[in-house]
Amino acid sequence: MKYSVVRGTKDILPDEVELWQYIEETARKIFAYYNYQEIRTPIFEVTELFQKSLGDTSDVVAKEMYTFLDKGGRSISLRPESTASVVRSYIQHSMYKTQKVSKLYYCGPMFRYDRPQAGRYRQFHQIGVENLGSAEPFADAEIISLGVHIFDELGLSDLSVALNSSGCSVCRPVIEERIKQFLGNSLPHLCKDCQRRFETKPLRILDCKNKKCNNYFSALPDIRKSLCQECKDHFNSVQEYLDSLGIEFKINPRLVRGLDYYNRTVFEIVSDQLGAQNAICGGGRYDTLVEKFGGPKVPAVGFAFGMERTALVLQSLHDKKEFKKENLKLFIVALGEMQRTKGFYILDEMRRAGIKSEMSYSDSNLKTQLKLANKLEANYCLIIGEDEVEKGIAVLKNMGTGDQEELSLDDVVTQVQERI
């Protein structure tokens, strides 16, 4: 029987891994500029953690989580996102006692039982950041700037920022009541999810992806008009900071995030390369989650972006070879058993000197080994035959030009380093 990957998952093969490493390394480099530190949390947590953070009625908890009972009878869930895990760790290890503001980033797999589509999988990978400790609008703007900076560095220029404020505990009830009043007569025409949200979380209706439902939202009053003065001032300050950085953004008065913990600033970075579901990065402020998990009152803001969707956009714009780290520098052609032993020793010395090197596993002829070197795109070949060993030399061949020169075996590593 031949086995295949489970539906909704994929193998990331070596030629694509180089692109993923490029994304990861770029993000890590930018995170360092902003003084963010990496945190690594388990891929599963107690189910209650996600129920409390995301909300029992959220699509993620209600439909998409991978949940099971472990052998101790505990309900465990594979993480559908990482913010809850990071906040749990932040509280458990009392990070708030050592730093007023903790700036953390993460990278790893998440799991949601969702309908697979382009760039969306049931096991997917996210890179994200959490800024815990600052309620200032400066922190919101810095987070957005950080996201834009990463995508700029990746070479994605066709992106735009969508921005909104979803209010706070003071004005959120007013916003939700206005939504209910506006959509009340249309309720029978909305999808079942929207009808359910109407009673529990009216604001989350705006996150519906159903086109028919969206037609009813088009004339919805701008929710910003219902913001309390503090939320208005905060949102205006965020915009002023973004303007000062020259970051272009568009206000989307219907933009909300599909998770319960968000308040005030919410944003998305979107790409025209991804079609209707065009968000490549999303985030916002969540000032009550730490306290909700039993910690102190600590404001926070963050974002996450999908590796698969980012890779999809980059692949549509660039050839995979552009992300290749470096070619094979040297292929050692050893002809004959005695020469293979010598070649194996030199191969080890080259690698320890930091030269990316390779050698055939089989004792084949010169033509076959040169053909293999070409297939591996080696820059140079070092040919070691019986005659060469007797003379105490090796022949270095430039695979691009065909030029050859003899090198002494006594200091062959140094000579190769000088030439390649």
C-alpha positions as CSV (number, residue, x, y, z in Angstrom):
1,M,0.0,0.0,0.0
2,K,1.3,3.5,-0.9
3,Y,0.6,6.2,1.6
4,S,-0.1,9.8,0.9
5,V,-0.2,12.9,3.1
6,V,-3.5,13.5,5.0
7,R,-5.9,15.8,3.1
8,G,-5.2,19.4,4.1
9,T,-1.5,18.8,4.7
10,K,1.5,18.9,2.4
11,D,5.1,17.9,2.3
12,I,7.5,20.9,2.0
13,L,10.2,19.5,-0.3
14,P,13.9,20.6,-0.3
15,D,13.6,23.1,-3.2
16,E,10.6,24.8,-1.5
17,V,12.2,24.7,1.9
18,E,14.8,27.1,0.7
19,L,12.0,29.6,0.1
20,W,10.6,29.0,3.5
21,Q,14.0,29.5,5.1
22,Y,14.3,32.7,3.2
23,I,11.0,33.9,4.7
24,E,11.9,32.7,8.2
25,E,15.4,34.2,8.1
26,T,14.1,37.5,6.8
27,A,11.5,37.7,9.6
28,R,14.0,36.8,12.3
29,K,16.4,39.5,11.0
30,I,13.7,42.2,11.1
31,F,12.4,41.0,14.5
32,A,16.0,41.5,15.9
33,Y,15.9,45.1,14.6
34,Y,12.8,45.7,16.7
35,N,14.2,44.0,19.8
36,Y,11.8,41.0,19.7
37,Q,12.9,37.7,21.2
38,E,11.7,34.2,20.2
39,I,9.5,32.1,22.3
40,R,8.6,28.4,21.6
41,T,5.5,26.9,23.1
42,P,4.0,23.3,22.8
43,I,1.8,22.6,19.8
44,F,-1.0,21.4,22.1
45,E,-2.7,22.9,25.1
46,V,-5.7,22.1,27.3
47,T,-8.8,22.8,25.3
48,E,-10.2,25.3,27.8
49,L,-7.4,27.7,27.0
50,F,-8.6,28.2,23.4
51,Q,-12.3,28.1,24.4
52,K,-11.6,31.0,26.8
53,S,-9.4,33.0,24.5
54,L,-11.2,32.5,21.1
55,G,-14.7,32.1,22.4
56,D,-17.0,29.1,22.4
57,T,-19.0,30.5,19.6
58,S,-16.1,31.3,17.3
59,D,-15.8,29.3,14.1
60,V,-12.4,28.1,15.2
61,V,-13.6,26.5,18.5
62,A,-17.0,25.4,17.2
63,K,-15.9,23.9,13.9
64,E,-12.2,23.8,13.3
65,M,-10.2,22.6,16.3
66,Y,-8.5,19.2,16.5
67,T,-9.5,18.1,20.0
68,F,-9.0,14.7,21.7
69,L,-8.9,13.1,25.1
70,D,-5.4,12.0,26.2
71,K,-4.8,8.9,28.2
72,G,-5.4,10.8,31.4
73,G,-8.9,11.8,30.2
74,R,-7.9,15.5,29.7
75,S,-9.3,17.4,26.8
76,I,-6.4,18.5,24.7
77,S,-6.4,20.6,21.4
78,L,-3.7,21.1,18.8
79,R,-3.1,24.9,18.7
80,P,-5.2,26.7,16.1
81,E,-3.2,29.9,16.8
82,S,-0.4,30.9,19.1
83,T,-1.5,34.1,20.9
84,A,-3.3,32.1,23.6
85,S,-0.2,29.9,24.2
86,V,2.2,32.9,24.4
87,V,-0.1,34.6,26.9
88,R,-0.4,31.4,28.9
89,S,3.4,31.2,29.0
90,Y,3.8,34.9,29.8
91,I,1.6,34.5,32.9
92,Q,3.0,31.1,33.9
93,H,6.6,32.3,33.9
94,S,5.7,35.7,35.4
95,M,7.4,37.7,32.6
96,Y,5.4,40.8,33.6
97,K,7.5,40.9,36.8
98,T,10.8,41.2,35.0
99,Q,10.0,43.5,32.1
100,K,7.4,46.2,31.7
101,V,7.0,45.4,28.1
102,S,7.7,41.9,26.7
103,K,8.3,41.7,22.9
104,L,8.0,38.1,21.7
105,Y,7.8,36.3,18.4
106,Y,7.1,32.7,17.4
107,C,7.2,30.5,14.3
108,G,5.6,27.1,13.9
109,P,2.7,24.9,12.8
110,M,-1.0,25.5,13.7
111,F,-3.9,23.2,13.1
112,R,-7.5,23.9,11.9
113,Y,-10.0,21.6,10.3
114,D,-10.8,24.0,7.5
115,R,-11.7,23.6,3.8
116,P,-8.3,23.3,2.0
117,Q,-7.7,25.8,-0.7
118,A,-4.9,27.8,-2.3
119,G,-2.4,28.7,0.4
120,R,-4.7,27.3,3.2
121,Y,-4.1,24.0,4.8
122,R,-5.3,22.1,7.9
123,Q,-1.8,22.1,9.2
124,F,-0.4,25.5,8.4
125,H,2.5,27.6,9.6
126,Q,2.5,31.0,11.1
127,I,5.1,33.6,12.1
128,G,3.8,36.1,14.6
129,V,4.6,38.7,17.3
130,E,3.1,39.8,20.6
131,N,3.9,43.0,22.4
132,L,2.7,42.6,26.0
133,G,2.7,45.6,28.3
134,S,2.0,48.8,26.3
135,A,-1.5,50.3,25.8
136,E,0.0,53.2,23.8
137,P,-1.1,53.7,20.2
138,F,2.6,53.9,19.4
139,A,2.8,50.1,20.1
140,D,0.0,49.5,17.6
141,A,1.7,51.6,14.9
142,E,5.1,49.9,15.6
143,I,3.5,46.4,15.2
144,I,2.0,47.4,11.8
145,S,5.3,49.0,10.8
146,L,7.0,45.8,11.7
147,G,4.7,43.7,9.5
148,V,5.1,46.1,6.6
149,H,8.9,46.1,7.1
150,I,9.0,42.3,6.8
151,F,7.0,42.2,3.6
152,D,9.0,45.1,2.1
153,E,12.2,43.1,2.9
154,L,10.7,40.0,1.2
155,G,10.2,42.1,-1.9
156,L,6.4,42.3,-1.8
157,S,5.4,45.7,-2.9
158,D,1.8,45.1,-4.0
159,L,0.5,45.1,-0.5
160,S,-1.9,47.5,1.3
161,V,-2.9,47.9,5.0
162,A,-6.6,47.8,6.0
163,L,-7.3,49.4,9.4
164,N,-10.2,49.8,11.8
165,S,-11.1,50.1,15.5
166,S,-13.5,47.6,17.0
167,G,-14.0,49.6,20.2
168,C,-13.6,48.6,23.9
169,S,-15.8,47.3,26.7
170,V,-17.4,50.7,27.0
171,C,-18.5,51.3,23.4
172,R,-18.6,47.7,22.0
173,P,-22.2,47.2,23.4
174,V,-23.3,50.4,21.6
175,I,-21.7,49.2,18.3
176,E,-23.2,45.7,18.6
177,E,-26.7,47.2,19.3
178,R,-26.4,49.4,16.1
179,I,-25.5,46.4,14.1
180,K,-28.5,44.4,15.4
181,Q,-30.8,47.3,14.7
182,F,-29.6,47.7,11.2
183,L,-29.6,43.9,10.3
184,G,-32.7,42.9,12.3
185,N,-35.1,42.9,9.3
186,S,-32.5,41.1,7.1
187,L,-31.8,38.3,9.6
188,P,-33.9,35.6,7.9
189,H,-31.8,36.2,4.7
190,L,-28.4,35.8,6.4
191,C,-26.5,32.5,6.6
192,K,-26.9,30.3,9.7
193,D,-23.6,31.4,11.1
194,C,-24.6,35.0,10.9
195,Q,-28.0,34.2,12.5
196,R,-26.1,32.5,15.4
197,R,-23.7,35.4,15.8
198,F,-26.5,37.9,15.8
199,E,-27.5,36.7,19.2
200,T,-24.1,36.0,20.7
201,K,-21.4,38.2,19.0
202,P,-23.1,40.6,16.6
203,L,-19.8,42.3,15.7
204,R,-18.4,39.1,14.4
205,I,-21.1,39.0,11.7
206,L,-18.9,41.4,9.8
207,D,-16.3,38.7,9.5
208,C,-18.6,36.5,7.4
209,K,-17.2,35.6,4.0
210,N,-20.5,34.7,2.4
211,K,-21.1,37.1,-0.5
212,K,-24.9,37.0,-0.1
213,C,-24.5,38.2,3.5
214,N,-21.9,40.8,2.5
215,N,-24.5,42.4,0.3
216,Y,-26.6,43.2,3.3
217,F,-23.6,44.8,5.1
218,S,-22.8,47.3,2.3
219,A,-24.9,50.1,3.8
220,L,-24.1,49.4,7.4
221,P,-23.4,52.6,9.4
222,D,-19.7,53.3,10.1
223,I,-19.0,51.7,13.5
224,R,-16.3,54.3,14.2
225,K,-19.1,56.8,14.8
226,S,-20.1,54.7,17.9
227,L,-16.6,54.6,19.4
228,C,-16.2,56.2,22.8
229,Q,-13.9,59.2,23.0
230,E,-10.9,57.2,24.4
231,C,-11.1,54.8,21.5
232,K,-11.5,57.6,19.0
233,D,-8.4,59.3,20.4
234,H,-6.4,56.1,20.4
235,F,-7.4,55.3,16.8
236,N,-6.6,58.8,15.6
237,S,-3.1,58.6,17.2
238,V,-2.4,55.2,15.5
239,Q,-3.2,56.8,12.2
240,E,-1.0,59.8,12.9
241,Y,1.9,57.6,13.8
242,L,1.4,55.6,10.6
243,D,1.3,58.8,8.6
244,S,4.5,60.0,10.2
245,L,6.2,56.7,8.9
246,G,4.8,57.1,5.4
247,I,2.8,53.9,5.7
248,E,-0.2,54.0,3.4
249,F,-3.4,52.5,4.8
250,K,-7.1,52.5,4.1
251,I,-9.8,52.6,6.7
252,N,-12.2,49.6,6.4
253,P,-15.1,50.3,8.7
254,R,-16.3,46.7,8.4
255,L,-13.0,45.1,9.2
256,V,-13.1,42.9,12.3
257,R,-11.1,39.9,13.5
258,G,-12.9,36.6,13.9
259,L,-11.6,36.0,17.4
260,D,-13.1,37.2,20.7
261,Y,-10.1,38.7,22.3
262,Y,-9.5,41.6,20.0
263,N,-10.4,45.2,20.9
264,R,-9.6,48.7,19.5
265,T,-7.1,48.5,16.7
266,V,-7.5,45.7,14.2
267,F,-5.7,45.5,10.9
268,E,-4.8,43.3,7.9
269,I,-2.1,43.4,5.3
270,V,-3.6,42.2,2.0
271,S,-2.2,41.1,-1.3
272,D,-3.9,41.3,-4.7
273,Q,-2.1,38.0,-5.6
274,L,-4.4,35.9,-3.3
275,G,-7.9,36.5,-4.8
276,A,-11.0,37.1,-2.7
277,Q,-9.4,35.7,0.6
278,N,-6.6,38.2,0.2
279,A,-5.3,38.8,3.8
280,I,-1.7,37.7,4.1
281,C,-1.3,39.1,7.7
282,G,-3.7,40.1,10.4
283,G,-3.6,41.3,13.9
284,G,-4.7,43.9,16.4
285,R,-5.0,44.8,20.1
286,Y,-6.1,42.5,22.9
287,D,-6.1,44.3,26.2
288,T,-8.1,41.9,28.3
289,L,-6.7,38.5,27.5
290,V,-3.9,38.4,30.1
291,E,-6.4,39.3,32.8
292,K,-8.9,36.8,31.4
293,F,-6.3,34.0,31.8
294,G,-5.8,34.9,35.5
295,G,-2.9,37.3,35.1
296,P,-2.6,41.0,35.9
297,K,-4.2,43.7,33.8
298,V,-1.7,43.9,30.9
299,P,-2.5,45.4,27.5
300,A,-1.2,43.8,24.4
301,V,-1.0,43.9,20.6
302,G,0.2,41.5,17.9
303,F,-0.1,40.0,14.5
304,A,0.5,36.7,12.6
305,F,1.1,35.9,9.0
306,G,0.8,32.6,7.2
307,M,4.0,31.0,5.7
308,E,2.1,29.1,3.1
309,R,0.3,32.2,1.8
310,T,3.4,34.3,1.9
311,A,5.3,31.5,0.0
312,L,2.5,31.4,-2.6
313,V,2.8,35.1,-3.3
314,L,6.6,34.9,-3.6
315,Q,6.4,31.9,-5.9
316,S,4.0,33.8,-8.2
317,L,6.5,36.7,-8.5
318,H,9.9,34.9,-8.5
319,D,11.6,31.8,-9.7
320,K,12.5,29.3,-7.0
321,K,16.2,29.6,-7.9
322,E,16.2,33.2,-6.7
323,F,15.9,31.9,-3.1
324,K,18.6,29.2,-3.4
325,K,21.2,30.0,-0.7
326,E,24.3,28.9,-2.6
327,N,25.4,26.4,-5.2
328,L,27.5,23.4,-4.4
329,K,31.0,24.9,-4.3
330,L,33.1,21.8,-4.9
331,F,32.6,18.2,-6.2
332,I,35.4,15.8,-5.6
333,V,36.0,13.3,-8.4
334,A,38.0,10.4,-7.0
335,L,38.9,7.7,-9.5
336,G,39.8,4.3,-8.0
337,E,39.5,2.8,-4.5
338,M,42.8,4.2,-3.1
339,Q,42.0,7.7,-4.5
340,R,38.5,7.5,-2.9
341,T,40.0,7.1,0.5
342,K,42.2,10.2,-0.2
343,G,39.2,12.0,-1.7
344,F,37.1,11.2,1.4
345,Y,39.7,12.7,3.7
346,I,40.0,15.9,1.5
347,L,36.1,16.1,1.4
348,D,36.0,16.2,5.2
349,E,38.7,18.8,5.3
350,M,36.9,21.0,2.8
351,R,33.7,20.8,4.8
352,R,35.4,21.7,8.0
353,A,36.9,24.7,6.2
354,G,33.4,25.8,5.4
355,I,33.3,24.8,1.8
356,K,30.1,23.3,0.6
357,S,31.3,20.0,-0.9
358,E,30.1,16.7,-2.2
359,M,31.5,13.4,-3.6
360,S,30.0,10.4,-5.4
361,Y,28.9,7.5,-3.2
362,S,29.9,5.0,-5.9
363,D,33.2,4.3,-7.6
364,S,32.2,5.4,-11.2
365,N,34.2,6.7,-14.1
366,L,35.3,10.3,-14.8
367,K,32.5,11.0,-17.3
368,T,29.8,9.7,-14.9
369,Q,31.1,11.7,-12.0
370,L,31.4,14.9,-14.0
371,K,27.8,14.4,-15.2
372,L,26.7,14.1,-11.6
373,A,28.7,17.3,-10.7
374,N,26.8,19.2,-13.4
375,K,23.5,17.9,-12.2
376,L,24.3,19.1,-8.7
377,E,25.3,22.5,-10.2
378,A,28.8,22.4,-8.7
379,N,31.0,25.4,-9.4
380,Y,34.2,23.4,-9.4
381,C,35.4,19.8,-9.5
382,L,38.6,18.6,-7.8
383,I,39.8,15.5,-9.8
384,I,42.0,13.0,-8.0
385,G,43.1,10.1,-10.1
386,E,45.9,7.5,-9.8
387,D,48.3,9.6,-11.9
388,E,47.5,12.8,-9.9
389,V,48.2,11.1,-6.6
390,E,51.5,9.7,-7.8
391,K,52.5,13.3,-8.7
392,G,51.1,14.7,-5.4
393,I,48.6,16.9,-7.2
394,A,44.9,17.3,-7.9
395,V,43.2,19.0,-10.9
396,L,40.8,21.8,-10.1
397,K,38.3,22.3,-12.9
398,N,36.0,25.4,-13.3
399,M,32.7,23.9,-14.4
400,G,31.6,27.2,-15.9
401,T,34.5,27.9,-18.1
402,G,36.2,24.5,-18.4
403,D,39.5,25.9,-17.3
404,Q,41.8,23.5,-15.3
405,E,44.8,23.9,-13.1
406,E,47.0,21.7,-11.0
407,L,47.1,22.1,-7.2
408,S,49.4,20.5,-4.7
409,L,47.8,18.0,-2.5
410,D,49.9,19.2,0.5
411,D,47.8,22.4,1.0
412,V,44.9,21.7,-1.4
413,V,42.3,23.1,1.0
414,T,44.0,26.5,1.2
415,Q,44.5,26.7,-2.5
416,V,40.8,25.8,-3.2
417,Q,39.7,28.4,-0.7
418,E,41.8,31.1,-2.5
419,R,40.2,30.2,-5.9
420,I,36.5,29.7,-5.1
